[in-house]
Amino acid sequence: MDESTYQETMLANCNRKTHEKVYIVTTNIAYNLDGSMTLCECGRYKNSHDVEIIRLDTHRSDLTSKRDFVGIYKELLALCPDFIMNHVFNPTSCMAVHLYKKKNPRCKVVADSHMTKCNSYGDKLTLREMVICGLMRTTGLLCYKDVDRFYGITSQTVDMMIKLYGVPRKKAEYLPLGYDSDLIDFDRKSVLKDEFHKSKEIPNDKLVFVTGGKLSGEKKTYELVKAFNQITDSVLVVFGSFSDDEYECRVRKEAGKDVIFLGPLKQKQIYDLYLAVDIAIFPGSPSCLRQEAVACGLPIIMACNEGDEDINIIVGSNGIYLDKEWNYEELIESINRMKKQYSLYSTNAKKLAEGDYQKYSYQHQSEYILFN
């Protein structure tokens, strides 16, 4: 997804600040804000960070893969990279990198995965998933020796790579999701807050909660909006695109006067919004938006999804965990507890954002993966 805040895009953007030739070699599939996929034109262009995007003819009209590892290999030969990050590695990309590594053995190769039990494999594998894992293990017998490091976005991801894909444990490491430090200007926080309150006619004595992303049933947007009908002296701001018209209609029908919908926002707008509000709340499925909220100094309420147990979001006393099977009473109780102790949570959140959390910036991580 062009101009996204996903890890693979952000790491490339940050590397471009200090390295002249940075490329993202990717598919001819475009990922839309609502989660759908469509074919796009092949070719080369640069994003707003001067990273060259190369879209190859990798997929058919029905979005099935052509498995053209030779085409990827030829592109790598033309680019002649010294460093490759094989994102969400699979047999096709692994074979292409393997062939290239034979031509350029000095090239450093790392791979990363974002799979968790929430977004990919559950507790019990289907027959199709067993086949995929078997294919990855078979590919790995040949290709894993080419990879210097395998990164996973959670400790659960690391364990799944080892268990399901046969990744060598000694090469596997946790590399959490991060944030773009260039988009955070704490000196403008009071100005952004004043402007936002005025533009939305929000009284200064009301706390403003924020949630957003791909608004779907999994994100629990409906349940959150419904809960806010019982919350006083507070406003809920919702940004992002709805998964479908029916769900949007249902959510908006439930929303009271203290719920504000902003629609989809660009990356800079999201960060400015975070600086302008008081509390982040994400009661549903995982999103990198949570890390970005914490980086902007927001205390947070979040559902503890499968694999979130040691994730880099609530570090100390900057937020409240909701059990993944929470009910309305628990959600409302957590909101009221956050409001009652807001001063303490806010102080801890700001201290974290301006201190230890800076190690999770993509600028820091982009250099780390190069020299680790």
N, C-alpha and C positions, 0 to 999 in steps of 0.2 A: 504494500500500500504506500504510494508516494506520499512524502511529507508526514509519515506516520511517526508515532513515538515508540514503535516497536524496537526491541533491542538491536536487531541486526541493522536497522536503518540508523539508529542513534550512534552505534559504535563506529560505523563508516563515516558519518558526518563529523564526529569528533576526531577521528584519525586524519580527516582531510585538513584540519587546522594546522597540522604539523608535517603532513606528508603530501607531496604533490600529486601522485597518481593513486587514486583510490577509486575502486570500481565495485558496483553491485551487479553481479551477473545473475539474472533471474529469469523467470518464466514469462510466457505471454498471457498470464492470468492476472487480472486486476481484482483485488479484494476491495469490496465496497464497504461503506460505513455500516450498513445493515447486516454485514456478515456474508452476503451473497458474493458469488464469483462470476466474472464475465471475461471473455477473451478480449485482449487488446492488441494493438499493433506491435509487431516486432520492430527492433531498431535501437538507436542509441540517442540519449539525450542527457542533460545534466539537471540535477535537482537544485534546489535553492541554496544548497551548501557546496555546490560545485563538485559533487560526487557524480561520476559518470555512471548512468544506469544503462545496462545492456540487456535488452529483452530478447531472448532466443525463441525460436519456433519449437517449443517443447510440448505443447498440448494440442489435441484435436478439438474440433468444434463442440464435441460433447464433454469437453473438459477432462478427458482421459489422457494420461501421459503417454508420450511416444517412446519413453525410456531411451532417449537419444544421448547416451553418455559420450559417444564419439563427437557429437556436435559441441557438447560442453568442453570436452578435451581439446578440440581444435581452437575454441575460443581462449582457453587457458594458454595454449601454445602461443597464440597471437599476443596476448597480454604479458606473458612471461612474468608472473608475480613472484615476489620473494616471500610473501605471506598469504595464506589462504585461511579464511574462516568458513568452514562447511556448515552452513546453518540448517538445522533440522535434517541432519545427514540421513541419507537413504541409499539404497544400492546404486541408483543411477549416478548420483553425485560422487559417491565413494569411489566408484570405478573410474570416473573421469579424473578425479584427483589422483588416484593410484597411477593411472597412465602418465599423468603430468609429472608426478613425483619421480618416476623412473627417468624422465628427461631432465628434471631439475631437482636432484636429490637434496640440494641445499635449501630448498624452499621449506619454510616452517608451516606446518598445517595444524590447525585446531578445529574442533567440531563442537557444536552445541545442540542442546535439545530443550524444548519447552514442554515436553509431555508430562502430564500429571494424571492422577486417577480421575480428576474432574474434567480434563479436556481431551483425554485419549482413552487409554485402557483402564477399565474398572478393576474390580477385585477378581473377576472371573473372565478369562479370555474367550472370545468367540473363536470358531474354527478359522475364520478369515484372519483374525488377529494373531492366532498361532502360526499361520503360514507366513505372515509378515515378519514376525519375530524370528522364525526359523530362517527366512531369507536373509535377514539382517545378520544373524549369527554366522551363516555361511559366507556372506560377503565379508564379514569381519575377519575371517581366517586369513584372507588375502590383504585386506585394506587397513585394518586397525593399526598395523605396524607403521603405517605412514603418518599417523596422527600423534602429535606431541602431547596434546591435552584434550580431554573431553569435558565440556562444561554443562552443568545443569542448573536451571533457574531456581530449583528448590533441592533440599536434601532428598526429598522423595524422588525427584527427577533423576538424581545421581544414582539412587538405589535401583530405579527402574531400568536405567541404561545398562547397569551391570547385570541385573537379573534377567531382563528380557532380551537385550541386544548382545549380551556377552562382552560388553566393554571391559577392558582390563581395569580392575579396581585401582591399581597404582597410578593410572593415568586420568582418573575421574576426579572432578572437583566442582564445588558449588560456586557459581557465579550469578548472584542474584540480579533481578531486574533493578534498574536505576532510574536516573532522571537527568534532564538537561539543565545543568547549573547556569548556563548562559541566559536562561529565560527567567531567572529568579532575581528580582531586585527588591530586597527587603526595605530599602530606603523609600520606595514608592508605596509601601503597604498602606499607610494612612491615607494617602491621596486616592489610591484605587478603592479603598473601602468607602471613603466619603462619596466619591463619584458614583459608585454602585448603589449605595443606599439612596442617594438623591434620584438617580435615574429610575429606580424601581419603587420609589416612594416608601422605603422601609424605615420605620422609626429607629433611631439609634439605640434604643434600649432593647431591641429584639435581637436575639441570637440568630445567625443565619447558618443553616446546615446546607451542605452541597452533596449531590450524588450525580452519577452520569455514566456515560459510555454507550455501549450498544444495549438499548433499553429493551429487555425481553423478560420473559417469565423467570429465566434463570437468575437475572439480576435482582429479582424481588422488588421491582419498581412499584408495582401495584400495591403490594403489602406495605411498603414504606409510606406511600402516599396515603393509604387508608389509615395507618397508625397516626399520621400527623393531624388527623381530624380530632385527636384527643390530646394534642400537645398545645400548650398555651404560650404566648409571648415568644414565638419562634417562627421562622420562615424556612421553608425547604426550597432550594433551587435545584432544578433538574435540567441537565444538559445532555445532548446526544440525540441519536436517531432511534426511532422505535423499530422493532423487528417487523411489525406488520400493522396495518390500519386497524384491525380489530382490537389488538392489544392496546394501541394508542387510545382508541375510543374508550375502552374500559378504564384505563388509568385516568384520563382527563375527566371522565364522568365522576370518578371517586374523589378527585382533588378538590380541596377546600380553597378558601380565599388566600390562605397563607402558603400556597404552593405556586411557584413560578417556573414556567417552562421556557428554556432559552433556545432549544433546538441544537443542531450540531455546531460545534465550535472548532476553530483551528487551534493548533498546539499552543501558540502564544496566548490566545484568548483563554484557554483553560488555565494556564499558569497565573495569568492576571486575575482570573476569577477566584482561584485558590487564595491568592494574596488578599482578596477583597472580602472574603467570608470568614466564618469563625470555626466551623467544625465540618469535617468530612464524615460521610456515613455510607458504607458499602455493605449492605446486608445480604448480598447474593454471591454469585460466582466470581472467581478471581479476575483481576484486571490490573494492568500496570499503572492505572490511574491512582491506585492506592499509594504506591511508592511516591508518585509525584506530589500527591497531597501532603504526605509526611515531610517531603523535602521542602515544601513551602511553609512549613511551620504549623500545620493544622493538627490538632488532636483528632483522633479518628475512632469511629465505631465500625467494626467489621465482623462479618461472619467468619468463623474459623472453618474454612473449607479443608477438604482432604489434602494434606501436604503443606498446610499453612502453619503447622505447629512451631516451626523455628524460622519462619520467613522474616525478612528484614522490614517489618512494618511497625509493629508495636514492640519497641525496644525500651523496656523500663515501664514508666508510668505515663506514656503519652497517648494512651487509648484504652478502649474497652473491647474485649472479645465477646462475640455472641456465639453460643453453641450452634453448630451447623444445622441442628434440628430445632432452632428457636421458634417460639410462638409469639403471638402479638403482645402478650403481657410482658415477656422478657424483652422484646424490642422496645416497648414503651418505657419499661423500667430503666433500660440502658440509656435511653435519650434523656430521661429526667435526672438520672445520676450524673450524666455528663454536664447537664445544665447546672445542677446544684454545685458541682465541684469544678466548674469551668475554669476558674482562675488557676487552680492547681494544674489541671491537665494542659491548659494553654501555656503556662510557664514551662512545663516539662517539654512540650512539643517544640516550642521556639528554641529552647536550649539544645535539643537534639538536632534540629535542622541546621543550626548555626555552628554545630560542633561535630560530633562523631559521625553524623549521617552523611557528611560530605565525602566520605570514602566510597559511597555508592553512586557518585556522579559518573555519568558515562565518559566524561573527560578522563577521570581517573582510571576507569575500567578499560578504556580503549588503549591506553599505554600499558596497562597491566598485562593484557592478553598478548601484546607484542613481545614483551620481554620476560614473561613468567617462565 
